[in-house]
Amino acid sequence: MKIVQYSEFQLPQGVFLCYDDLNDDPKQAEYLLSNLSGAAGLDDHILKVFKEESGKPYGRIDGRKVGISVTHTRQFICCGLYLHGEIGIDMESRERKAATGLRKRITHQNELSLVADVETIRIWTIKEAVLKLTGTGLRTAMKKVEIRENKNNYFKVTACGVDMAVLSIEIDTFWLSIAYLS
């Protein structure tokens, strides 16, 4: 298991991430989230995990709601914990080939020039992380998510009438995007 540290990628204060090789254990995400609690300086048994009606996971620490998000690829599982609000994460292989026409289906008309040099799979991870944060997931068309600013690895995004920030980083051969309310 690898815990991603703040100093490595300039994670927002209160965001903790870890990833590991994906295995067949149905409790692997719970195990990773427990380890994240420890990394956050909390008793690893204090975090309780629940799901909203939409299926979006969230946590409670001493009665206080905290953000949780889980993503996986064929190789890895990644979990995120945000002590100060909602979080959404997505991870995809940089080697994954985008289907013909995908970019057109997921790109908002106002962002065309802003994301012209951004890989399609990276745009996908940014937008899926945002939709996980909102709790709608892919029930909301990605085209409705608008990337408004692109500075290095930081993106400002609007979705469902809410402004948020996304940090999109490369880990090994993967894009990992972390959406959080800024």
ZAVO-7058 format. One record per residue (C-alpha): residue in three letters; z negated, y, x. Coordinates in steps of 0.5 Angstrom, whole numbers, m for minus. Layout:
! residues N
 residu    c3    c2    c1
    ALA     Z     Y     X
...
END
This chain:
! residues 182
 residu    c3    c2    c1
    MET     0     0     0
    LYS     2     7     2
    ILE    m2    13     0
    VAL     2    19     1
    GLN    m2    25     3
    TYR    m2    32     2
    SER     0    34     9
    GLU     6    30     9
    PHE    10    33     3
    GLN     6    39     1
    LEU     4    36    m5
    PRO     1    40   m10
    GLN    m7    41   m10
    GLY   m10    35   m14
    VAL    m4    31   m14
    PHE    m5    24   m11
    LEU     1    19   m10
    CYS     1    12    m7
    TYR     7     6    m7
    ASP     7    m1    m5
    ASP    12    m7    m5
    LEU    13    m9   m13
    ASN    10   m16   m14
    ASP    10   m20   m20
    ASP     2   m18   m22
    PRO     2   m14   m29
    LYS    m4   m11   m26
    GLN    m1    m8   m20
    ALA    m1    m1   m23
    GLU    m8    m1   m25
    TYR   m10    m3   m18
    LEU    m6     2   m15
    LEU    m9     8   m19
    SER   m16     5   m17
    ASN   m14     6   m10
    LEU   m11    13   m12
    SER   m18    15   m15
    GLY   m21    13    m8
    ALA   m17    17    m5
    ALA   m18    23    m9
    GLY   m26    22    m7
    LEU   m28    19   m14
    ASP   m31    12   m15
    ASP   m25     7   m16
    HIS   m28     5   m23
    ILE   m29    12   m26
    LEU   m22    12   m28
    LYS   m20     9   m35
    VAL   m13     9   m37
    PHE   m10    10   m44
    LYS    m3    11   m47
    GLU    m1    16   m52
    GLU     3    14   m59
    SER     9    16   m55
    GLY     7    10   m49
    LYS     6    16   m44
    PRO     0    14   m40
    TYR    m6    18   m38
    GLY   m13    18   m35
    ARG   m20    20   m37
    ILE   m25    21   m31
    ASP   m32    22   m34
    GLY   m29    24   m41
    ARG   m24    29   m38
    LYS   m16    28   m39
    VAL   m12    27   m32
    GLY    m5    26   m31
    ILE    m2    19   m29
    SER     5    17   m28
    VAL     8    10   m26
    THR    15     9   m24
    HIS    18     3   m20
    THR    25     1   m17
    ARG    27    m6   m16
    GLN    23    m6    m9
    PHE    17    m1   m10
    ILE    12     1   m15
    CYS     9     8   m15
    CYS     4    11   m18
    GLY     2    19   m19
    LEU    m5    22   m21
    TYR    m6    29   m22
    LEU   m13    32   m23
    HIS   m11    38   m26
    GLY    m6    37   m31
    GLU     0    33   m33
    ILE     5    29   m29
    GLY    11    25   m29
    ILE    14    22   m23
    ASP    21    18   m22
    MET    24    14   m16
    GLU    31    12   m15
    SER    34     9    m9
    ARG    39    14    m5
    GLU    44     8    m5
    ARG    44     7   m12
    LYS    51     9   m15
    ALA    52    14   m21
    ALA    56    11   m26
    THR    62    15   m27
    GLY    61    21   m32
    LEU    53    21   m31
    ARG    53    28   m27
    LYS    57    31   m33
    ARG    52    28   m38
    ILE    46    30   m35
    THR    47    37   m32
    HIS    45    43   m37
    GLN    51    48   m37
    ASN    47    54   m34
    GLU    45    50   m28
    LEU    52    47   m25
    SER    52    52   m19
    LEU    45    51   m18
    VAL    46    44   m17
    ALA    53    43   m14
    ASP    50    40    m7
    VAL    45    36   m10
    GLU    46    28   m11
    THR    47    26   m18
    ILE    41    21   m17
    ARG    37    26   m14
    ILE    38    30   m21
    TRP    37    24   m25
    THR    30    23   m22
    ILE    28    30   m23
    LYS    30    30   m30
    GLU    27    23   m31
    ALA    20    26   m28
    VAL    20    32   m33
    LEU    21    28   m39
    LYS    16    23   m37
    LEU    11    29   m36
    THR    13    31   m43
    GLY    12    25   m46
    THR    19    24   m49
    GLY    22    20   m44
    LEU    29    18   m45
    ARG    29    20   m52
    THR    31    27   m50
    ALA    38    28   m47
    MET    37    30   m40
    LYS    42    35   m41
    LYS    37    39   m45
    VAL    33    39   m38
    GLU    35    46   m35
    ILE    34    46   m27
    ARG    33    54   m26
    GLU    31    54   m19
    ASN    32    50   m13
    LYS    29    52    m6
    ASN    29    47    m1
    ASN    25    41    m4
    TYR    22    45   m10
    PHE    25    46   m17
    LYS    23    50   m23
    VAL    25    47   m29
    THR    25    48   m37
    ALA    24    42   m42
    CYS    22    42   m49
    GLY    20    50   m48
    VAL    16    49   m43
    ASP    16    51   m35
    MET    14    46   m30
    ALA    15    45   m23
    VAL    18    39   m19
    LEU    18    37   m12
    SER    23    32   m10
    ILE    23    29    m3
    GLU    26    23     0
    ILE    21    17     2
    ASP    25    12     6
    THR    32    11     3
    PHE    29    13    m4
    TRP    29    20    m8
    LEU    22    21   m11
    SER    21    27   m16
    ILE    14    29   m18
    ALA    14    34   m24
    TYR     7    38   m26
    LEU     6    44   m30
    SER     5    50   m25
END
